[in-house]
Amino acid sequence: MAQSYENKLYIGTILLERNRWAAERKPSYAVSDWQERFREDGFDGLELWENHAILADEREQAALEASDRIAIVNSYIGFEDGDEAERKREEAAALVNRLRAPAVKFNLGADPAQLPVYIANVKRWVELLPADCRILCECHPGTIAEHPDAAAEMLHQLGNGPFQAIVHPFYCMGELEDWFKRLGSAITHAHVQLRDGGNHFIRLSRRPELIKDRLALMRRMGFRGSFTLEFTEGVRVNEDREALYEAALEDLQILRNIWSGNPS
């Protein structure tokens, strides 16, 4: 299962999913229909939104199981106590095992008082996962890991193990440099999304200097991890899948050119 993730650029299947925030979160497209296109267009793999497998039919699940393109399973399970939460954690772990995914992403809840509960349940959940699986905590607004100090404390309490962190270099709470100062080498993955002053998703080409500056900072701080294109221009607006994909391909080219040292 283990594979190199350094400097890899993935596409998040959630980017093209118009139902990502709908009440039932039911998939509107089959990821297997796009896998070859993703590969041909230069993505190094994909970050699979869990519902694209869990809520898919057996044929689609089998196609994903046969794939060698899934780099990360993107899960939104909770880590509170309770039978339903535990069932969903077991379901997510079974999916990671079935897909032989090299990594899985998770989020913690928002209640600081529940941190000991979250930590205990994360540790139990990890025991269900493959031994060599990367466990990626998304340091996300609206969770207890939304600021650098809190995220560092969370990682400290999780202790030694496979735990790593995801940051949002172009959309983060606090200064990006502070994230690297506090979490250091624990940061091995980045979610790529850019927003304007009105909180609308925009292409990376709208803020080229910011993109160059943030990537240069990441390199200076020693980051050699992976990236996922999470959202792009058109999300929450027209949700036209082809238009979203066109924007994602432009973002991919810009990201790859700058990160490889060949800005155009």
C-alpha positions in Angstrom: 0.0 0.0 0.0 2.7 2.4 0.9 3.6 4.8 -1.9 5.4 8.1 -2.2 3.1 11.2 -1.9 5.8 13.8 -2.1 5.0 16.6 -4.5 1.9 14.8 -5.8 -1.1 16.8 -7.1 -4.5 15.1 -6.7 -8.1 16.1 -7.6 -10.8 15.9 -5.0 -13.8 14.1 -6.3 -15.9 16.4 -4.1 -14.8 19.3 -6.4 -17.1 18.0 -9.2 -19.9 16.9 -6.9 -22.9 19.2 -7.0 -24.6 17.3 -4.1 -21.6 17.7 -1.7 -23.6 19.9 0.7 -27.1 18.6 -0.1 -29.1 17.1 2.7 -28.7 13.5 1.6 -25.2 14.0 0.1 -26.1 11.5 -2.6 -23.5 11.3 -5.4 -24.5 12.7 -8.8 -21.8 11.1 -10.9 -19.7 7.9 -11.0 -16.0 8.6 -10.2 -14.9 5.5 -12.2 -16.2 7.2 -15.4 -13.6 10.0 -14.8 -10.6 8.1 -13.6 -8.9 7.8 -16.9 -9.6 11.4 -17.8 -8.0 12.5 -14.5 -4.9 10.5 -15.3 -4.6 11.7 -18.9 -5.0 15.3 -17.8 -2.1 15.1 -15.4 -3.5 14.4 -11.9 -1.3 12.1 -9.9 -4.3 10.5 -8.3 -7.5 11.4 -6.5 -8.9 12.1 -3.1 -12.1 10.2 -3.0 -15.1 11.6 -1.2 -16.4 8.7 0.9 -20.0 8.9 -0.4 -18.7 8.3 -3.9 -18.1 4.8 -2.8 -20.3 4.2 0.3 -23.5 5.4 -1.4 -22.6 3.9 -4.8 -23.9 0.6 -6.2 -21.8 -2.5 -6.1 -20.7 -2.2 -9.6 -19.2 1.3 -8.9 -17.7 0.0 -5.6 -16.0 -2.8 -7.5 -14.6 -0.5 -10.1 -13.2 1.7 -7.4 -11.7 -1.3 -5.6 -9.9 -2.3 -8.8 -8.5 1.2 -9.2 -4.9 2.2 -8.5 -5.7 5.9 -8.5 -7.1 6.5 -5.0 -4.5 8.3 -2.9 -6.8 9.5 -0.1 -10.2 8.6 1.2 -11.9 11.8 2.3 -14.2 11.0 5.2 -16.5 13.2 7.3 -17.2 10.7 10.1 -17.7 12.1 13.6 -15.7 11.2 16.7 -18.3 11.8 19.3 -19.6 8.9 21.4 -22.6 6.9 20.4 -23.6 3.8 18.5 -24.4 5.5 15.2 -21.1 7.4 15.2 -19.2 4.2 15.9 -21.0 2.4 13.1 -20.0 5.1 10.6 -16.4 4.9 11.8 -16.4 1.2 11.3 -17.9 1.7 7.8 -15.3 4.2 6.9 -12.5 1.9 8.1 -13.9 -0.9 6.1 -13.9 1.3 3.0 -10.3 2.3 3.4 -9.3 -1.4 3.8 -11.4 -2.4 0.8 -9.9 0.3 -1.5 -6.4 -0.3 -0.1 -6.1 3.5 0.2 -2.7 4.8 1.3 -4.3 7.6 3.3 -7.5 8.7 4.9 -8.7 12.2 5.9 -10.7 13.0 9.0 -12.1 16.1 10.8 -12.6 16.6 14.5 -15.7 18.2 16.0 -16.1 21.8 17.2 -16.5 21.3 21.0 -13.3 21.9 22.9 -14.9 20.2 26.0 -15.2 17.0 23.9 -11.5 16.8 22.9 -10.7 13.9 25.2 -13.7 12.0 23.7 -12.6 12.8 20.2 -9.0 11.7 20.9 -10.0 8.4 22.5 -12.3 7.6 19.6 -9.7 8.5 16.9 -7.2 6.2 18.6 -9.7 3.4 18.6 -10.7 4.0 15.0 -7.0 4.0 13.8 -6.7 0.4 15.1 -9.2 -0.6 12.4 -7.1 0.9 9.6 -4.1 -0.6 7.7 -0.9 -0.2 9.6 0.8 1.8 6.9 -2.1 4.2 6.2 -1.5 7.9 6.5 -4.0 9.4 9.0 -4.6 13.0 7.9 -6.4 15.5 10.2 -7.8 18.4 8.3 -7.1 21.6 10.2 -10.4 23.1 9.2 -12.5 26.2 10.2 -15.4 25.1 12.5 -13.4 22.4 14.2 -11.2 22.4 17.3 -8.2 22.2 15.0 -8.9 25.4 13.2 -6.0 27.4 14.7 -2.3 26.4 14.9 -2.1 26.2 18.7 -5.2 24.1 19.0 -4.1 21.8 16.2 -0.7 21.3 17.7 -2.3 20.4 21.1 -4.6 17.9 19.3 -1.6 16.3 17.6 0.3 16.2 20.9 -2.6 14.4 22.6 -2.9 11.9 19.8 0.7 11.1 20.6 3.2 9.0 18.5 1.7 7.3 15.5 0.7 7.8 11.9 -1.0 11.2 12.5 -0.3 14.0 10.0 -2.0 17.3 9.2 -3.7 19.0 6.3 -3.6 22.8 5.9 -5.3 25.2 3.5 -2.4 27.4 2.3 -4.6 29.9 0.4 -7.5 29.9 2.9 -6.5 29.3 6.5 -7.2 30.7 10.0 -4.2 32.6 11.0 -0.9 33.1 9.3 0.4 30.2 7.2 3.8 30.6 8.7 2.4 30.0 12.1 0.9 26.7 11.0 4.4 25.5 10.0 6.1 26.9 13.1 3.6 25.0 15.3 3.1 21.8 13.4 6.3 21.5 11.4 6.9 18.2 9.6 3.4 16.9 10.7 2.0 18.9 7.8 2.2 16.6 4.8 -0.9 17.5 2.8 -2.6 20.7 1.5 -6.1 21.4 0.4 -6.2 23.9 -2.5 -9.0 26.4 -2.6 -9.0 30.2 -3.0 -11.7 32.7 -2.2 -12.3 36.3 -2.8 -13.4 39.0 -0.3 -17.0 37.9 -0.7 -16.2 34.3 0.2 -16.7 33.1 -3.4 -14.4 30.4 -4.8 -12.1 31.7 -7.5 -9.4 30.3 -9.8 -5.8 30.5 -8.7 -5.1 32.7 -11.7 -7.1 35.5 -9.9 -4.4 35.9 -7.3 -1.1 34.8 -8.8 1.2 36.7 -6.5 -0.5 35.2 -3.4 -0.2 31.7 -4.8 3.5 32.2 -5.6 4.2 33.7 -2.1 2.4 31.0 -0.2 4.1 28.2 -2.1 7.5 29.8 -1.7 6.9 30.0 2.0 5.8 26.3 2.1 9.0 25.3 0.4 11.1 27.4 2.7 9.4 25.7 5.7 10.3 22.3 4.3 7.0 21.1 2.9 7.4 18.3 0.3 4.0 16.8 0.7 0.9 16.4 -1.5 -1.9 18.7 -2.7 -5.5 18.1 -3.5 -7.6 20.5 -5.6 -10.5 20.7 -3.3 -12.7 23.5 -4.7 -12.4 26.0 -7.6 -14.3 28.8 -9.4 -17.9 27.8 -10.1 -18.5 25.9 -6.9 -21.8 27.1 -5.3 -22.5 29.1 -8.5 -23.4 27.1 -11.6 -22.2 23.7 -10.6 -21.6 22.8 -14.2 -19.3 19.8 -14.0 -17.4 20.5 -17.3 -16.9 24.2 -16.4 -15.7 23.2 -12.9 -13.3 20.7 -14.4 -12.0 23.3 -16.9 -11.2 25.6 -13.9 -9.6 22.7 -12.0 -7.3 22.0 -14.9 -6.2 25.6 -15.1 -5.6 25.5 -11.3 -3.6 22.3 -11.7 -1.4 23.8 -14.4 -0.7 26.9 -12.3 0.0 24.9 -9.2 2.3 22.4 -11.0 4.2 25.2 -12.8 4.9 27.2 -9.7 5.6 24.3 -7.4 8.0 22.8 -9.9 9.8 26.2 -10.2 8.6 27.0 -13.7 6.0 29.8 -13.2 4.5 31.0 -16.5 
